[in-house]
């Protein structure tokens, strides 16, 4: 399978819940392997505001017409940045 074959594949949890689709693939050049999948159009049930997320490739359990993840967090949210106190 070529790296470009991942693009636009739908991604699901092991329980069949849709997460998003692959927009891009990040490679670890030194190790010569796929490092992360960048998912877009993500399911708002799992990802705050449907933002793009990076999924470590080690979470992938199967690749074919779809990608199945062995793990995905219950919810992905943006961290709240605390305002710096003025002195």
Phi and psi in radians as a Rosetta constraint file:
Dihedral C 1 N 2 CA 2 C 2 CIRCULARHARMONIC -1.472 0.35
Dihedral N 2 CA 2 C 2 N 3 CIRCULARHARMONIC 2.688 0.35
Dihedral C 2 N 3 CA 3 C 3 CIRCULARHARMONIC -1.008 0.35
Dihedral N 3 CA 3 C 3 N 4 CIRCULARHARMONIC -0.659 0.35
Dihedral C 3 N 4 CA 4 C 4 CIRCULARHARMONIC -1.155 0.35
Dihedral N 4 CA 4 C 4 N 5 CIRCULARHARMONIC -0.325 0.35
Dihedral C 4 N 5 CA 5 C 5 CIRCULARHARMONIC -1.187 0.35
Dihedral N 5 CA 5 C 5 N 6 CIRCULARHARMONIC -0.342 0.35
Dihedral C 5 N 6 CA 6 C 6 CIRCULARHARMONIC -1.263 0.35
Dihedral N 6 CA 6 C 6 N 7 CIRCULARHARMONIC -0.518 0.35
Dihedral C 6 N 7 CA 7 C 7 CIRCULARHARMONIC -1.032 0.35
Dihedral N 7 CA 7 C 7 N 8 CIRCULARHARMONIC 2.299 0.35
Dihedral C 7 N 8 CA 8 C 8 CIRCULARHARMONIC 1.277 0.35
Dihedral N 8 CA 8 C 8 N 9 CIRCULARHARMONIC 0.073 0.35
Dihedral C 8 N 9 CA 9 C 9 CIRCULARHARMONIC -1.246 0.35
Dihedral N 9 CA 9 C 9 N 10 CIRCULARHARMONIC 2.393 0.35
Dihedral C 9 N 10 CA 10 C 10 CIRCULARHARMONIC -1.266 0.35
Dihedral N 10 CA 10 C 10 N 11 CIRCULARHARMONIC 2.567 0.35
Dihedral C 10 N 11 CA 11 C 11 CIRCULARHARMONIC -2.099 0.35
Dihedral N 11 CA 11 C 11 N 12 CIRCULARHARMONIC 2.303 0.35
Dihedral C 11 N 12 CA 12 C 12 CIRCULARHARMONIC -2.244 0.35
Dihedral N 12 CA 12 C 12 N 13 CIRCULARHARMONIC 2.727 0.35
Dihedral C 12 N 13 CA 13 C 13 CIRCULARHARMONIC -1.324 0.35
Dihedral N 13 CA 13 C 13 N 14 CIRCULARHARMONIC 2.973 0.35
Dihedral C 13 N 14 CA 14 C 14 CIRCULARHARMONIC -1.157 0.35
Dihedral N 14 CA 14 C 14 N 15 CIRCULARHARMONIC -0.265 0.35
Dihedral C 14 N 15 CA 15 C 15 CIRCULARHARMONIC -1.703 0.35
Dihedral N 15 CA 15 C 15 N 16 CIRCULARHARMONIC 0.164 0.35
Dihedral C 15 N 16 CA 16 C 16 CIRCULARHARMONIC 1.497 0.35
Dihedral N 16 CA 16 C 16 N 17 CIRCULARHARMONIC 0.206 0.35
Dihedral C 16 N 17 CA 17 C 17 CIRCULARHARMONIC -1.500 0.35
Dihedral N 17 CA 17 C 17 N 18 CIRCULARHARMONIC 2.289 0.35
Dihedral C 17 N 18 CA 18 C 18 CIRCULARHARMONIC -1.227 0.35
Dihedral N 18 CA 18 C 18 N 19 CIRCULARHARMONIC 2.306 0.35
Dihedral C 18 N 19 CA 19 C 19 CIRCULARHARMONIC -1.843 0.35
Dihedral N 19 CA 19 C 19 N 20 CIRCULARHARMONIC -0.808 0.35
Dihedral C 19 N 20 CA 20 C 20 CIRCULARHARMONIC 2.955 0.35
Dihedral N 20 CA 20 C 20 N 21 CIRCULARHARMONIC -2.854 0.35
Dihedral C 20 N 21 CA 21 C 21 CIRCULARHARMONIC -2.254 0.35
Dihedral N 21 CA 21 C 21 N 22 CIRCULARHARMONIC 2.710 0.35
Dihedral C 21 N 22 CA 22 C 22 CIRCULARHARMONIC -1.286 0.35
Dihedral N 22 CA 22 C 22 N 23 CIRCULARHARMONIC 2.143 0.35
Dihedral C 22 N 23 CA 23 C 23 CIRCULARHARMONIC -1.696 0.35
Dihedral N 23 CA 23 C 23 N 24 CIRCULARHARMONIC -0.613 0.35
Dihedral C 23 N 24 CA 24 C 24 CIRCULARHARMONIC -2.722 0.35
Dihedral N 24 CA 24 C 24 N 25 CIRCULARHARMONIC 2.852 0.35
Dihedral C 24 N 25 CA 25 C 25 CIRCULARHARMONIC -2.193 0.35
Dihedral N 25 CA 25 C 25 N 26 CIRCULARHARMONIC 2.229 0.35
Dihedral C 25 N 26 CA 26 C 26 CIRCULARHARMONIC -1.725 0.35
Dihedral N 26 CA 26 C 26 N 27 CIRCULARHARMONIC 2.312 0.35
Dihedral C 26 N 27 CA 27 C 27 CIRCULARHARMONIC -1.880 0.35
Dihedral N 27 CA 27 C 27 N 28 CIRCULARHARMONIC 2.566 0.35
Dihedral C 27 N 28 CA 28 C 28 CIRCULARHARMONIC -1.685 0.35
Dihedral N 28 CA 28 C 28 N 29 CIRCULARHARMONIC 1.750 0.35
Dihedral C 28 N 29 CA 29 C 29 CIRCULARHARMONIC -1.116 0.35
Dihedral N 29 CA 29 C 29 N 30 CIRCULARHARMONIC -0.737 0.35
Dihedral C 29 N 30 CA 30 C 30 CIRCULARHARMONIC -1.095 0.35
Dihedral N 30 CA 30 C 30 N 31 CIRCULARHARMONIC -0.748 0.35
Dihedral C 30 N 31 CA 31 C 31 CIRCULARHARMONIC -1.504 0.35
Dihedral N 31 CA 31 C 31 N 32 CIRCULARHARMONIC -0.183 0.35
Dihedral C 31 N 32 CA 32 C 32 CIRCULARHARMONIC 0.991 0.35
Dihedral N 32 CA 32 C 32 N 33 CIRCULARHARMONIC 0.928 0.35
Dihedral C 32 N 33 CA 33 C 33 CIRCULARHARMONIC -2.609 0.35
Dihedral N 33 CA 33 C 33 N 34 CIRCULARHARMONIC 2.883 0.35
Dihedral C 33 N 34 CA 34 C 34 CIRCULARHARMONIC -1.258 0.35
Dihedral N 34 CA 34 C 34 N 35 CIRCULARHARMONIC 2.290 0.35
Dihedral C 34 N 35 CA 35 C 35 CIRCULARHARMONIC -1.744 0.35
Dihedral N 35 CA 35 C 35 N 36 CIRCULARHARMONIC -0.913 0.35
Dihedral C 35 N 36 CA 36 C 36 CIRCULARHARMONIC -2.522 0.35
Dihedral N 36 CA 36 C 36 N 37 CIRCULARHARMONIC 2.714 0.35
Dihedral C 36 N 37 CA 37 C 37 CIRCULARHARMONIC -1.914 0.35
Dihedral N 37 CA 37 C 37 N 38 CIRCULARHARMONIC 2.298 0.35
Dihedral C 37 N 38 CA 38 C 38 CIRCULARHARMONIC -1.647 0.35
Dihedral N 38 CA 38 C 38 N 39 CIRCULARHARMONIC 2.095 0.35
Dihedral C 38 N 39 CA 39 C 39 CIRCULARHARMONIC -1.786 0.35
Dihedral N 39 CA 39 C 39 N 40 CIRCULARHARMONIC 2.467 0.35
Dihedral C 39 N 40 CA 40 C 40 CIRCULARHARMONIC -2.201 0.35
Dihedral N 40 CA 40 C 40 N 41 CIRCULARHARMONIC 2.981 0.35
Dihedral C 40 N 41 CA 41 C 41 CIRCULARHARMONIC 0.853 0.35
Dihedral N 41 CA 41 C 41 N 42 CIRCULARHARMONIC 0.831 0.35
Dihedral C 41 N 42 CA 42 C 42 CIRCULARHARMONIC -1.312 0.35
Dihedral N 42 CA 42 C 42 N 43 CIRCULARHARMONIC 2.724 0.35
Dihedral C 42 N 43 CA 43 C 43 CIRCULARHARMONIC -1.231 0.35
Dihedral N 43 CA 43 C 43 N 44 CIRCULARHARMONIC 2.097 0.35
Dihedral C 43 N 44 CA 44 C 44 CIRCULARHARMONIC -1.145 0.35
Dihedral N 44 CA 44 C 44 N 45 CIRCULARHARMONIC -0.284 0.35
Dihedral C 44 N 45 CA 45 C 45 CIRCULARHARMONIC -1.136 0.35
Dihedral N 45 CA 45 C 45 N 46 CIRCULARHARMONIC -0.535 0.35
Dihedral C 45 N 46 CA 46 C 46 CIRCULARHARMONIC -1.880 0.35
Dihedral N 46 CA 46 C 46 N 47 CIRCULARHARMONIC -0.520 0.35
Dihedral C 46 N 47 CA 47 C 47 CIRCULARHARMONIC -2.198 0.35
Dihedral N 47 CA 47 C 47 N 48 CIRCULARHARMONIC 2.124 0.35
Dihedral C 47 N 48 CA 48 C 48 CIRCULARHARMONIC -0.915 0.35
Dihedral N 48 CA 48 C 48 N 49 CIRCULARHARMONIC 2.255 0.35
Dihedral C 48 N 49 CA 49 C 49 CIRCULARHARMONIC 1.003 0.35
Dihedral N 49 CA 49 C 49 N 50 CIRCULARHARMONIC 0.263 0.35
Dihedral C 49 N 50 CA 50 C 50 CIRCULARHARMONIC 1.084 0.35
Dihedral N 50 CA 50 C 50 N 51 CIRCULARHARMONIC 0.482 0.35
Dihedral C 50 N 51 CA 51 C 51 CIRCULARHARMONIC -1.230 0.35
Dihedral N 51 CA 51 C 51 N 52 CIRCULARHARMONIC 2.837 0.35
Dihedral C 51 N 52 CA 52 C 52 CIRCULARHARMONIC -1.206 0.35
Dihedral N 52 CA 52 C 52 N 53 CIRCULARHARMONIC 2.508 0.35
Dihedral C 52 N 53 CA 53 C 53 CIRCULARHARMONIC -2.364 0.35
Dihedral N 53 CA 53 C 53 N 54 CIRCULARHARMONIC 2.664 0.35
Dihedral C 53 N 54 CA 54 C 54 CIRCULARHARMONIC -1.748 0.35
Dihedral N 54 CA 54 C 54 N 55 CIRCULARHARMONIC 2.260 0.35
Dihedral C 54 N 55 CA 55 C 55 CIRCULARHARMONIC -2.001 0.35
Dihedral N 55 CA 55 C 55 N 56 CIRCULARHARMONIC 2.166 0.35
Dihedral C 55 N 56 CA 56 C 56 CIRCULARHARMONIC -1.042 0.35
Dihedral N 56 CA 56 C 56 N 57 CIRCULARHARMONIC 2.386 0.35
Dihedral C 56 N 57 CA 57 C 57 CIRCULARHARMONIC -1.097 0.35
Dihedral N 57 CA 57 C 57 N 58 CIRCULARHARMONIC -0.422 0.35
Dihedral C 57 N 58 CA 58 C 58 CIRCULARHARMONIC -1.109 0.35
Dihedral N 58 CA 58 C 58 N 59 CIRCULARHARMONIC -0.300 0.35
Dihedral C 58 N 59 CA 59 C 59 CIRCULARHARMONIC -1.388 0.35
Dihedral N 59 CA 59 C 59 N 60 CIRCULARHARMONIC -0.206 0.35
Dihedral C 59 N 60 CA 60 C 60 CIRCULARHARMONIC -1.363 0.35
Dihedral N 60 CA 60 C 60 N 61 CIRCULARHARMONIC 2.223 0.35
Dihedral C 60 N 61 CA 61 C 61 CIRCULARHARMONIC -1.874 0.35
Dihedral N 61 CA 61 C 61 N 62 CIRCULARHARMONIC -0.403 0.35
Dihedral C 61 N 62 CA 62 C 62 CIRCULARHARMONIC -2.687 0.35
Dihedral N 62 CA 62 C 62 N 63 CIRCULARHARMONIC 2.507 0.35
Dihedral C 62 N 63 CA 63 C 63 CIRCULARHARMONIC -2.319 0.35
Dihedral N 63 CA 63 C 63 N 64 CIRCULARHARMONIC 2.276 0.35
Dihedral C 63 N 64 CA 64 C 64 CIRCULARHARMONIC -2.799 0.35
Dihedral N 64 CA 64 C 64 N 65 CIRCULARHARMONIC -2.117 0.35
Dihedral C 64 N 65 CA 65 C 65 CIRCULARHARMONIC -1.261 0.35
Dihedral N 65 CA 65 C 65 N 66 CIRCULARHARMONIC -0.372 0.35
Dihedral C 65 N 66 CA 66 C 66 CIRCULARHARMONIC -2.356 0.35
Dihedral N 66 CA 66 C 66 N 67 CIRCULARHARMONIC 2.968 0.35
Dihedral C 66 N 67 CA 67 C 67 CIRCULARHARMONIC -1.983 0.35
Dihedral N 67 CA 67 C 67 N 68 CIRCULARHARMONIC 2.326 0.35
Dihedral C 67 N 68 CA 68 C 68 CIRCULARHARMONIC -1.983 0.35
Dihedral N 68 CA 68 C 68 N 69 CIRCULARHARMONIC 2.272 0.35
Dihedral C 68 N 69 CA 69 C 69 CIRCULARHARMONIC -1.682 0.35
Dihedral N 69 CA 69 C 69 N 70 CIRCULARHARMONIC 2.439 0.35
Dihedral C 69 N 70 CA 70 C 70 CIRCULARHARMONIC -1.409 0.35
Dihedral N 70 CA 70 C 70 N 71 CIRCULARHARMONIC -0.342 0.35
Dihedral C 70 N 71 CA 71 C 71 CIRCULARHARMONIC -2.580 0.35
Dihedral N 71 CA 71 C 71 N 72 CIRCULARHARMONIC 2.510 0.35
Dihedral C 71 N 72 CA 72 C 72 CIRCULARHARMONIC -2.752 0.35
Dihedral N 72 CA 72 C 72 N 73 CIRCULARHARMONIC 2.377 0.35
Dihedral C 72 N 73 CA 73 C 73 CIRCULARHARMONIC -1.054 0.35
Dihedral N 73 CA 73 C 73 N 74 CIRCULARHARMONIC 2.723 0.35
Dihedral C 73 N 74 CA 74 C 74 CIRCULARHARMONIC -1.082 0.35
Dihedral N 74 CA 74 C 74 N 75 CIRCULARHARMONIC -0.594 0.35
Dihedral C 74 N 75 CA 75 C 75 CIRCULARHARMONIC -2.708 0.35
Dihedral N 75 CA 75 C 75 N 76 CIRCULARHARMONIC 2.367 0.35
Dihedral C 75 N 76 CA 76 C 76 CIRCULARHARMONIC -1.950 0.35
Dihedral N 76 CA 76 C 76 N 77 CIRCULARHARMONIC 2.119 0.35
Dihedral C 76 N 77 CA 77 C 77 CIRCULARHARMONIC -2.254 0.35
Dihedral N 77 CA 77 C 77 N 78 CIRCULARHARMONIC 2.673 0.35
Dihedral C 77 N 78 CA 78 C 78 CIRCULARHARMONIC -1.255 0.35
Dihedral N 78 CA 78 C 78 N 79 CIRCULARHARMONIC 2.362 0.35
Dihedral C 78 N 79 CA 79 C 79 CIRCULARHARMONIC -1.163 0.35
Dihedral N 79 CA 79 C 79 N 80 CIRCULARHARMONIC 2.491 0.35
Dihedral C 79 N 80 CA 80 C 80 CIRCULARHARMONIC -1.452 0.35
Dihedral N 80 CA 80 C 80 N 81 CIRCULARHARMONIC 2.159 0.35
Dihedral C 80 N 81 CA 81 C 81 CIRCULARHARMONIC -1.508 0.35
Dihedral N 81 CA 81 C 81 N 82 CIRCULARHARMONIC 2.206 0.35
Dihedral C 81 N 82 CA 82 C 82 CIRCULARHARMONIC -1.397 0.35
Dihedral N 82 CA 82 C 82 N 83 CIRCULARHARMONIC 2.426 0.35
Dihedral C 82 N 83 CA 83 C 83 CIRCULARHARMONIC -1.251 0.35
Dihedral N 83 CA 83 C 83 N 84 CIRCULARHARMONIC 2.418 0.35
Dihedral C 83 N 84 CA 84 C 84 CIRCULARHARMONIC -1.290 0.35
Dihedral N 84 CA 84 C 84 N 85 CIRCULARHARMONIC 2.403 0.35
Dihedral C 84 N 85 CA 85 C 85 CIRCULARHARMONIC -1.347 0.35
Dihedral N 85 CA 85 C 85 N 86 CIRCULARHARMONIC 2.391 0.35
Dihedral C 85 N 86 CA 86 C 86 CIRCULARHARMONIC -1.465 0.35
Dihedral N 86 CA 86 C 86 N 87 CIRCULARHARMONIC 2.488 0.35
